[in-house]
Amino acid sequence: MPYKQYVYLPKQKILFCPISKNGSTSWKHWMATLAFGKYSGDTHAFVKEHLQIRATNPKMAQQALRDANVFRFSIVRNPWNRLVSAFGNKVVHPDAHATLTNALKLLAPRSVWKQATTMQSMEQSIAKYTFRQFVHAVTSTPGFSHDAHWRPQHLYLGDVDMDFVGYFENMQNAVLEVSRRNGLKVDIKCLNASVYTDEKRTTDSKCYCDVPIGEIRQLSRIPKPHEFYSEDLVDCVGDYYHQDVQRFGYEYDKAPARAFAA
């Protein structure tokens, strides 16, 4: 069930559905600060212990999911860009053992990932694979079984009616709307944001989709999302995440107009 990871502030009556790679760290930080003032340690770990809905009693949790007085919201993102962000931050330059393990299990034979137990060995084992292979592995696996960072976004929402769904592409509008509806000052700091390179391509490939991860690591930063997509991969990702595309109104090369509506 996705609901157990929702972030709930009972005093303020705010419920947030965090979707990985959609600015969730920044929103969790705001909510933790709102609830406790200053806090120490990793944002995700702190929120998991103190603010996730599973930390409340079951009756209160169920009420929060349906109570008309609770403001429920989430943030969604262009599925094509989100997948590149996950690939860059969690596979090319991994920052978490568990997520890199999940990526390696997607790409490599069991005999390989069973032997790769350290971050260094996993990084070495995954270095020969490409974004194209990553996409094909992701899109050939049921969404509900995926690592959180490339799991389809609609699965996070489940059947909970959200009062507001904001767009990553216009985070300022989301900030203003959450603030307006709750009468609270919303201060979202940009945490863990992806940074892309403007370096000239040095490979003979038409795009970076067929460049091994090991070579991409030699760049100062990850190439921009559109530089990873050939036409067939655009279609492949769009077909796989079609429920996200249709539900939230995305197209490959642009966010929906409603993301920028006043």
N, C-alpha and C positions, 0 to 999 in steps of 0.2 A: 504494500500500500504506500503511495507517495506521500500521504498526509502526515505521516509521523515526522517528516523533516520540515514541515511548515514551522515558521517562527511566529510565536504568539505573545502579544503583550496584553494580558487581561485588563490591566488598569486603563490602558489607552484604547482598548478594544480594537486592536489592529492585528490582522493575520496576514503574513507574507508567505507566498509560495516561491521559494528560491529555486531558480533554474540555473544549473552550472553553466558558466561562460557567458552569463547575461548580466554581469555587474552585481551578482549576489553578495560578494564580499563587502562591497560598499554599503549595500542596504542592510546587511547584517550588522555591520559596524555602527550604522546610525541607530538601529533598533537597540543594540546592546548599550550604547551610550545613553539613549533615551530612558532605558529601564534602570540602569545602574550608575549612570555618570561615567566615571573613569573605570576602566577595567584593564587587566594585564593579560598577556599571553596571546596565543593564536586566536583570531576572531572566530574561525569555524569551530574550534574546540570549545571555546567559551559558550558560544551560542548553543552548541549541541548539548552541553551539560545543563545550561540554565534556561534557555528560551525556546527550544524546540517543543512542539506541541506534545510530543511523547513524554516530556518531563512533567506534564500536568496530569491530573487524574482523568480516567477515560470519559467520565460524564462531562467534565468541563471541555475536553477535547472535542467531543461530538457536538456540543452546543456551539463551540466556536466555528465549526464548519458550516453551521446552518443559521445561526442567530442573525436576525436582520439588523441588529445593533452593532455587529462587528464588521469593520471595514476589511474586506479581503482583496488583495491585489497581487499582481505578479508582473514580471518584465519578460518580453519575448524578443527574439533576435532573428535576423536573416539566417535561415538554415545553412546556406552555402558558406557564409562568412563564419558562422559559429563553428562549423566543422574544421575550417582551416585554423581558427584560433585554438581549438582543442588539439589539433595536430601539432601546431607550433609550440604551444606551452606545455603540453603533456607528453608528447612523443619525441619531437626533435630536441627540445630543451626541457626534459622532464624535471618536475619539482616534487613529485610524489611517487613513492615506491609502488603503492597499490595500483595507481592508474597506469604506470608504465608496465606493470605486470599484466594488466588487462589488455593493453595494446599488443604486447608481445604474444599473449595467448591467441589473440585474433589473427596475427600474422604468421607466426612461426609454428613448426611442428611441435608436438608434445615433447619429443626428445630434446629439443632445443630449450624451450622455456622451463622445463623441469631442472635443467642443469644451471640455468642462469638465475642465481639467487641474490646477487648484489646489484646495486644500481649500476656499477661500472660494467659488469658482465651483461646486464640486460641492454644497456646502451650500445655495447659492442655488437650484441646479437641482432639488434633491430636496425643497425646502421645501413644495411644493404637494401632495405625495403624502401618503397616509394609511396608518395601520396596516392597514386593510382591504385596500388595494391591495398593501401589502407582503406580507401573508399570502397573497393570491391569487397573487402572483408567486412566492413561495417554494414554495407547494404545487403549482405547475404545472411545476416544474423537477425533474429527477432529483436525488435526494439526494446522490449521490456527487460531483456537479459543483458543489455549493454551497460558499460561504465556510464556514470552519471554525465560525463562531459560530452558524450555524443548520443545519449539517449534522446529520442524524439521528445519535443517540448510538451506536446499535448498530453503525454503520459504523466507528467508532473501534476497537471491540473486535475486529472481524473474527472469526476462528475461534480466537482465543487463549483458553484456559481461565483465567479469573481466579480466584484463591484467595479474593478478597474484593471485593465491589462495595458501596461505601458510598453513603449518600444525602445529598445536599446539604442536605436539610431537617433532618437530624440529624447535623451535622458532628461534634459532640462524640462521638457513638457511633463514628463512623469513626476519629476520632483515638485513642480508647481501644482499638479493635480492632486497628488497625495497630501501636500500641504494644505491646499484649499479645502479638501474634503474632511480633514481632521483638525484643522485649526492649529496645526503644529509647525514649528520651523523645521524644515527638512534640509539637512546639511549633508550632502553626499560627496564624499571625497573619492577621487578616482584611485581605486586600489587594484593592484594586479592587472592593470590594463595591458593589452597586447600592443607591442610596438613593431612596426613593419619597416622594411628597408627600402631605400631608393637606389640601391646599388644597381649598376648595369649588369645584365645577365652575362655570365661568362661561359655558359653551357651552350652546346649546339641544339639542345632541345627547344621545341617551340614554346614550351612552358615548363614550369617546375614540377609538373605532375609525374614526370619520369626520372627525375633527379634523385639519387639515393639520399636517404636521410643524413648519412655521414658527410656528404658533400654540402648539403644545406647548412649543416652545423658550422661550416667554415665561413659562412657569411656573418656579418656583424649583427644582422637581425633577420627575422623571418620575412620572406617576400610578401607582397600584398595579396589578399585573397584571390583576386581575379587572375593572378599570375599562375595559380595552381590548376586552373580549370581548362580542359579541352572541351569541345562541344559535347562529346559523349559523356564526360563526367558531370557536366552541368545537368544533363538529362537524367543521369543515374541518381544523383543526389536529390534532384527535384522529385523524381518518382518515389524514392524511398521515404522522403520526408513530406509526402504530398498532403498529409493531414495538417501538418504545421503550415505549409504553404497556403493551403486553401482556407484554413481556419483564421489565420492571422493576416492574409492578404498579400503575401510576399511574391515578388518576382526575383529572378536571379540577380539582376543588376540594379534593383532599387527597392526601397522600403515602400510600403503602401502609403497612399496619400493621407489616410487617416492618422498615420503616425505624426503628421505635421499639422493636423487640424487644430485650430484655436480652441 
